[in-house]
């Protein structure tokens, strides 16, 4: 027997984008239901332990990290920074990013959703979606205790894989080859070296071992999670040398391969690299970091040219300052940059389905080409698209003019940083 629930806005996915979307809608005084498949919130930020928030700061070689967004997103990041006791870091290329503590991210999400009275269903999965006259009307989900039929006025898909569009057989943007997945793990027993120095030691030793045929060629795809070296431990990120197809069988195979990679790498480092002589495996992130999935076709499709030419839009809902970051199975990361001290914008059309007017997308499944999503998928941008999608979904539920709510979003998140128009 199903339990009937009525709400204004449904958000599918409790990651960075989903939490921001739920709060964006709830701030308008609406009833909001958030559905998350895990037992905790945060999505890839917590389950895959990404470790840093990228895309919130100006692309600049200045040492000071300057926000390019304001309002809720900035406040969220500042709370993470304060509670995690971290500060924004920057690279020589001009990229700025914020390290955070995974537990702090979880607690911050939970606190904010409680504050805004969002109804949250954890350990829950989508079963069906009902669409009538090109409008989403209800969904059914399974929770730990029961099956719910949720009637809604609008819905935001923050699943990372456009699950709503897949269930509804809507047009999708698919990739011939998906970006390589990653696994984060933590080693303890590391002396308090400088993080940059430890990274150079790691890279040098791995390249030597590969050249001497002691390790396979893909062992050069190992990176330190920036800001993670503390309390005699460090987190590492490895690129998994296996194609991504996003099937259940593939995800299991990726996990098995990643764990074998972690064991071989850890054993090698302990036996051969003095800086890791006393190291041992402390923790492996629960989930594989799958970077890109299928995307919903929206009213506008963000392109590579939009990113690299720093295009600005009249209906912009996000300022984005992160390069095109492409991870492939056969090489290390490839970065394609735009001009320093500039940024591109994401228009509202990337968030609204081209087929279903009351369906919105945010996070990793916004309407974008392969190259464009390789930039727009990072967490700081996901927070922005999530918040905007929640506001747009709320406006649709209230029959509020889209043009007017876009102006209000711009006033909220662009105040003091400009829209670039």
C-alpha positions as CSV (number, residue, x, y, z in Angstrom):
1,X,0.0,0.0,0.0
2,X,1.3,3.4,-1.0
3,X,1.4,6.5,1.3
4,X,0.3,9.7,-0.5
5,X,2.4,12.8,0.0
6,X,1.7,16.3,-1.5
7,X,4.4,18.8,-1.9
8,X,5.3,21.8,-4.0
9,X,8.8,20.9,-5.1
10,X,10.7,17.6,-5.2
11,X,14.5,17.5,-5.4
12,X,16.1,14.2,-6.4
13,X,19.6,13.9,-5.1
14,X,21.1,15.2,-1.8
15,X,24.5,16.3,-3.1
16,X,25.8,19.8,-3.2
17,X,23.4,20.8,-6.0
18,X,20.4,19.0,-4.4
19,X,20.9,20.6,-1.0
20,X,21.2,24.0,-2.7
21,X,18.1,23.4,-4.8
22,X,16.0,22.3,-1.8
23,X,17.1,25.4,0.1
24,X,16.5,27.7,-2.9
25,X,12.9,26.4,-3.2
26,X,12.2,26.3,0.6
27,X,13.4,29.9,1.0
28,X,10.3,30.9,-1.0
29,X,8.0,29.4,1.7
30,X,7.2,26.3,-0.3
31,X,7.0,22.6,0.9
32,X,10.0,20.8,-0.4
33,X,10.8,17.0,-0.4
34,X,14.4,15.9,-1.0
35,X,15.2,12.3,-1.9
36,X,18.6,10.8,-1.4
37,X,19.8,7.2,-2.2
38,X,22.5,7.2,0.5
39,X,22.1,7.2,4.3
40,X,23.7,10.6,4.5
41,X,23.8,13.9,2.5
42,X,26.5,15.4,0.4
43,X,26.6,13.2,-2.8
44,X,30.1,12.9,-4.3
45,X,31.4,15.6,-1.9
46,X,31.0,13.1,1.0
47,X,30.5,9.6,-0.5
48,X,33.5,10.0,-2.9
49,X,35.3,12.4,-0.5
50,X,36.2,14.9,-3.3
51,X,37.9,17.1,-0.7
52,X,37.9,20.5,-2.3
53,X,35.3,22.9,-3.7
54,X,36.3,24.4,-7.0
55,X,34.7,27.1,-9.2
56,X,33.8,29.6,-6.5
57,X,36.7,31.9,-6.9
58,X,38.1,34.3,-9.5
59,X,40.6,32.7,-11.9
60,X,43.6,34.8,-10.9
61,X,47.3,34.6,-10.1
62,X,46.8,36.9,-7.1
63,X,47.3,35.1,-3.7
64,X,44.0,36.3,-2.3
65,X,41.0,34.1,-3.3
66,X,38.2,36.3,-4.5
67,X,34.6,35.0,-4.7
68,X,32.8,35.4,-8.0
69,X,29.5,34.6,-6.3
70,X,27.5,35.9,-3.4
71,X,24.4,35.1,-1.4
72,X,23.6,31.6,-0.2
73,X,26.5,29.9,-2.1
74,X,29.1,32.1,-0.6
75,X,27.6,31.7,2.9
76,X,27.6,27.9,2.5
77,X,31.3,28.0,1.5
78,X,32.2,30.3,4.3
79,X,30.5,28.1,6.9
80,X,32.4,25.1,5.5
81,X,35.6,27.0,5.7
82,X,35.1,28.1,9.3
83,X,33.9,24.8,10.6
84,X,36.6,22.8,8.7
85,X,39.3,25.3,9.9
86,X,40.6,25.7,6.4
87,X,41.4,28.5,3.9
88,X,41.2,28.7,0.2
89,X,44.3,27.5,-1.6
90,X,45.6,28.4,-5.1
91,X,47.8,26.8,-7.8
92,X,50.5,28.4,-9.9
93,X,48.1,28.4,-12.8
94,X,45.7,30.7,-11.0
95,X,43.1,28.2,-9.8
96,X,41.6,28.7,-6.3
97,X,39.8,26.1,-4.3
98,X,38.5,25.4,-0.8
99,X,39.5,22.3,1.2
100,X,36.8,21.0,3.6
101,X,36.2,18.2,6.1
102,X,33.8,15.5,4.9
103,X,32.0,15.3,8.3
104,X,31.5,19.1,8.3
105,X,30.0,19.0,4.9
106,X,27.5,16.3,6.0
107,X,26.5,18.2,9.1
108,X,26.2,21.5,7.3
109,X,23.8,20.0,4.7
110,X,21.7,18.4,7.4
111,X,21.6,21.5,9.6
112,X,20.5,23.8,6.7
113,X,17.8,21.4,5.5
114,X,16.4,21.2,9.0
115,X,16.6,25.0,9.3
116,X,14.5,25.4,6.1
117,X,12.0,22.6,7.1
118,X,12.8,20.4,4.1
119,X,11.4,16.9,4.3
120,X,14.3,14.5,3.6
121,X,14.0,10.8,2.7
122,X,17.4,9.0,2.9
123,X,18.1,5.5,1.7
124,X,15.4,6.1,-0.9
125,X,15.1,5.3,-4.6
126,X,12.9,6.4,-7.5
127,X,10.6,3.9,-9.0
128,X,8.3,5.7,-11.4
129,X,7.4,9.2,-12.7
130,X,4.0,10.2,-13.9
131,X,3.9,12.8,-16.7
132,X,0.6,14.1,-18.2
133,X,0.3,16.7,-20.9
134,X,4.0,17.3,-20.8
135,X,4.0,18.0,-17.1
136,X,5.5,16.0,-14.3
137,X,2.7,15.3,-11.8
138,X,4.0,12.7,-9.3
139,X,6.7,10.1,-8.6
140,X,6.8,7.0,-6.5
141,X,9.8,6.2,-4.3
142,X,10.8,3.4,-1.9
143,X,12.2,4.3,1.5
144,X,13.4,2.0,4.2
145,X,10.0,1.7,5.6
146,X,7.4,2.3,2.9
147,X,6.5,3.2,-0.7
148,X,5.5,6.8,-1.2
149,X,3.5,8.4,-4.1
150,X,4.6,12.1,-4.1
151,X,2.4,14.6,-5.9
152,X,4.3,17.7,-7.0
153,X,4.1,21.0,-8.8
154,X,7.8,21.0,-10.0
155,X,10.8,18.8,-9.7
156,X,14.6,19.3,-9.8
157,X,16.9,16.4,-10.9
158,X,20.2,16.6,-9.1
159,X,20.9,12.9,-9.4
160,X,24.1,13.4,-11.4
161,X,22.8,11.1,-14.1
162,X,19.5,12.7,-15.2
163,X,17.5,9.8,-13.7
164,X,14.2,11.7,-14.2
165,X,14.8,12.2,-17.9
166,X,15.9,8.6,-18.2
167,X,12.7,7.3,-16.5
168,X,10.6,9.6,-18.6
169,X,12.4,8.6,-21.9
170,X,13.2,12.2,-22.6
171,X,16.1,13.3,-25.0
172,X,19.5,13.0,-23.4
173,X,23.0,14.3,-24.1
174,X,25.2,11.2,-24.1
175,X,29.0,10.8,-24.4
176,X,30.9,8.4,-26.7
177,X,33.5,8.1,-23.9
178,X,32.9,9.2,-20.3
179,X,35.7,10.8,-18.2
180,X,37.8,8.5,-16.1
181,X,36.5,7.7,-12.6
182,X,38.6,8.3,-9.5
183,X,39.1,6.8,-6.1
184,X,40.1,8.8,-3.0
185,X,41.8,7.1,-0.1
186,X,43.7,8.2,3.0
187,X,47.1,7.0,4.3
188,X,48.2,7.6,7.9
189,X,51.7,7.6,9.3
190,X,52.9,10.4,7.0
191,X,55.6,12.8,8.4
192,X,54.5,16.5,8.3
193,X,56.2,17.4,5.0
194,X,55.2,20.3,2.8
195,X,52.4,19.1,0.6
196,X,54.0,20.4,-2.6
197,X,57.2,18.6,-1.7
198,X,55.4,15.4,-1.0
199,X,53.7,15.6,-4.3
200,X,56.9,16.0,-6.2
201,X,58.5,13.1,-4.3
202,X,55.4,11.0,-5.2
203,X,55.5,11.9,-8.9
204,X,59.2,11.3,-9.2
205,X,59.2,7.9,-7.5
206,X,56.2,6.7,-9.5
207,X,57.6,7.8,-12.9
208,X,60.9,6.0,-12.0
209,X,59.1,2.8,-11.1
210,X,57.0,2.9,-14.3
211,X,60.2,3.5,-16.4
212,X,61.8,0.5,-14.7
213,X,58.7,-1.6,-15.3
214,X,58.1,-2.0,-11.5
215,X,54.6,-0.5,-11.9
216,X,52.1,-0.4,-14.8
217,X,52.0,2.8,-16.8
218,X,48.7,4.0,-15.3
219,X,50.3,4.5,-11.9
220,X,51.3,8.0,-12.9
221,X,47.7,9.0,-12.4
222,X,48.0,9.6,-8.7
223,X,47.4,13.0,-7.1
224,X,47.4,14.5,-3.6
225,X,44.0,15.9,-2.5
226,X,45.0,19.5,-1.9
227,X,44.8,20.6,1.7
228,X,44.6,17.1,3.0
229,X,48.1,16.7,4.5
230,X,47.5,17.1,8.3
231,X,47.7,15.1,11.5
232,X,50.2,12.8,9.9
233,X,47.8,11.6,7.2
234,X,47.2,12.5,3.6
235,X,44.5,11.8,1.0
236,X,45.4,10.6,-2.5
237,X,43.3,10.4,-5.6
238,X,43.9,7.8,-8.3
239,X,42.6,7.7,-11.8
240,X,41.0,4.3,-12.4
241,X,42.3,2.6,-15.6
242,X,39.0,1.3,-16.7
243,X,36.3,2.7,-19.1
244,X,33.2,4.2,-17.5
245,X,29.8,3.1,-18.9
246,X,27.7,4.0,-15.8
247,X,26.0,0.6,-15.5
248,X,25.7,-1.2,-12.2
249,X,28.1,-3.9,-13.3
250,X,30.6,-1.3,-14.5
251,X,30.5,0.6,-11.1
252,X,31.2,-2.7,-9.3
253,X,34.1,-3.4,-11.6
254,X,35.5,0.1,-11.1
255,X,35.4,-0.3,-7.4
256,X,37.1,-3.7,-7.4
257,X,39.8,-2.3,-9.8
258,X,40.3,0.8,-7.7
259,X,40.7,-1.2,-4.4
260,X,43.3,-3.4,-6.1
261,X,45.1,-0.2,-7.4
262,X,45.1,1.3,-3.9
263,X,46.6,-1.9,-2.3
264,X,49.4,-2.2,-4.9
265,X,50.2,1.5,-4.7
266,X,50.2,1.5,-0.9
267,X,52.5,-1.5,-0.7
268,X,54.9,0.0,-3.2
269,X,55.1,3.3,-1.4
270,X,55.7,1.7,2.0
271,X,58.5,-0.5,0.7
272,X,60.2,1.9,-1.7
273,X,59.6,5.6,-0.7
274,X,61.1,6.8,2.5
275,X,58.4,9.5,3.0
276,X,55.8,6.7,3.2
277,X,57.9,4.1,5.1
278,X,55.6,4.2,8.2
279,X,52.4,4.7,6.2
280,X,49.4,2.4,6.3
281,X,45.9,2.5,4.8
282,X,43.5,4.4,7.0
283,X,40.4,4.7,4.8
284,X,39.0,4.3,1.3
285,X,36.1,6.6,0.3
286,X,32.8,4.7,0.1
287,X,32.1,5.6,-3.5
288,X,33.9,5.8,-6.8
289,X,34.2,9.4,-8.1
290,X,32.3,9.2,-11.4
291,X,32.7,12.6,-12.9
292,X,30.2,12.8,-15.8
293,X,27.0,11.0,-16.8
294,X,24.2,11.6,-19.2
295,X,22.6,15.1,-19.3
296,X,19.1,16.4,-19.8
297,X,18.5,18.3,-23.0
298,X,17.5,21.8,-21.9
299,X,16.3,24.9,-23.6
300,X,19.9,25.8,-24.1
301,X,23.0,23.6,-24.4
302,X,26.2,25.1,-22.9
303,X,29.1,24.6,-25.3
304,X,32.9,24.5,-25.2
305,X,33.0,27.9,-27.0
306,X,30.8,29.4,-24.3
307,X,33.3,28.3,-21.6
308,X,36.6,29.1,-23.4
309,X,35.3,32.5,-24.7
310,X,33.8,33.4,-21.3
311,X,30.4,34.0,-22.7
312,X,28.0,36.1,-20.7
313,X,24.1,35.8,-20.8
314,X,21.2,38.1,-20.0
315,X,19.5,35.2,-18.2
316,X,22.7,34.1,-16.3
317,X,22.2,32.2,-13.1
318,X,25.8,31.2,-12.3
319,X,29.3,32.7,-12.6
320,X,31.8,29.9,-13.4
321,X,35.5,30.2,-13.1
322,X,37.0,26.7,-13.7
323,X,38.8,25.5,-16.8
324,X,37.7,22.5,-18.9
325,X,39.2,19.6,-16.9
326,X,39.3,16.3,-18.7
327,X,40.3,13.0,-17.2
328,X,40.9,10.1,-19.5
329,X,41.9,6.5,-18.9
330,X,45.1,6.7,-20.9
331,X,46.7,9.9,-19.6
332,X,46.9,12.4,-16.7
333,X,44.4,15.3,-16.5
334,X,44.2,17.7,-19.4
335,X,43.3,21.4,-18.5
336,X,42.1,23.9,-21.1
337,X,42.0,27.5,-19.7
338,X,40.3,30.7,-20.6
339,X,41.7,34.2,-20.0
340,X,42.9,35.1,-16.5
341,X,40.6,37.4,-14.4
342,X,37.6,36.3,-16.4
343,X,34.7,33.8,-16.1
344,X,31.9,32.4,-18.1
345,X,28.2,32.2,-17.2
346,X,25.5,29.6,-17.3
347,X,22.1,30.6,-18.5
348,X,18.8,29.5,-17.0
349,X,18.0,27.6,-20.2
350,X,20.6,25.0,-19.3
351,X,18.5,24.1,-16.2
352,X,15.0,23.9,-17.7
353,X,14.0,20.8,-19.6
354,X,13.3,21.4,-23.3
355,X,10.4,18.8,-23.1
356,X,8.8,19.2,-19.6
357,X,8.4,22.8,-18.4
358,X,8.2,21.9,-14.7
359,X,11.4,19.7,-14.8
360,X,14.7,21.3,-13.9
361,X,18.3,20.0,-13.7
362,X,21.2,21.1,-11.7
363,X,24.8,19.9,-10.9
364,X,26.4,17.4,-13.1
365,X,23.4,16.8,-15.4
366,X,22.7,20.3,-16.7
367,X,22.3,20.7,-20.4
368,X,25.9,20.9,-21.7
369,X,28.2,19.3,-24.2
370,X,31.0,17.0,-23.1
371,X,33.6,19.7,-23.0
372,X,31.4,22.2,-21.2
373,X,30.3,19.9,-18.5
374,X,34.0,19.1,-17.9
375,X,34.1,22.6,-16.4
376,X,30.6,23.1,-15.1
377,X,30.5,19.8,-13.1
378,X,32.8,21.1,-10.3
379,X,31.2,21.6,-6.9
380,X,31.2,25.4,-6.6
381,X,29.3,25.6,-9.9
382,X,27.0,22.8,-8.9
383,X,26.0,24.8,-5.8
384,X,25.1,27.7,-8.0
385,X,23.1,25.8,-10.5
386,X,21.4,23.9,-7.7
387,X,20.3,27.0,-5.9
388,X,19.1,28.6,-9.1
389,X,17.2,25.5,-10.2
390,X,15.5,25.5,-6.8
391,X,14.4,29.1,-7.3
392,X,13.2,28.4,-10.8
393,X,11.3,25.3,-9.7
394,X,9.6,27.4,-6.9
395,X,8.7,30.1,-9.4
396,X,7.1,27.5,-11.7
397,X,5.2,26.0,-8.7
398,X,3.9,29.5,-7.8
399,X,3.2,30.5,-11.4
400,X,5.7,33.3,-11.0
401,X,7.2,34.9,-14.1
402,X,10.6,33.2,-15.0
403,X,12.1,36.5,-16.2
404,X,11.4,38.1,-12.8
405,X,12.8,35.2,-10.8
406,X,16.0,35.2,-12.9
407,X,16.5,38.9,-12.0
408,X,16.0,38.1,-8.3
409,X,18.6,35.2,-8.6
410,X,21.1,37.6,-10.2
411,X,20.5,40.2,-7.4
412,X,21.0,37.5,-4.8
413,X,24.1,35.7,-6.1
414,X,25.8,38.3,-8.2
415,X,25.5,41.3,-5.9
416,X,28.9,42.9,-5.4
417,X,30.6,40.7,-8.1
418,X,28.7,41.9,-11.2
419,X,27.0,39.8,-13.9
420,X,29.5,40.6,-16.7
421,X,26.9,42.2,-18.9
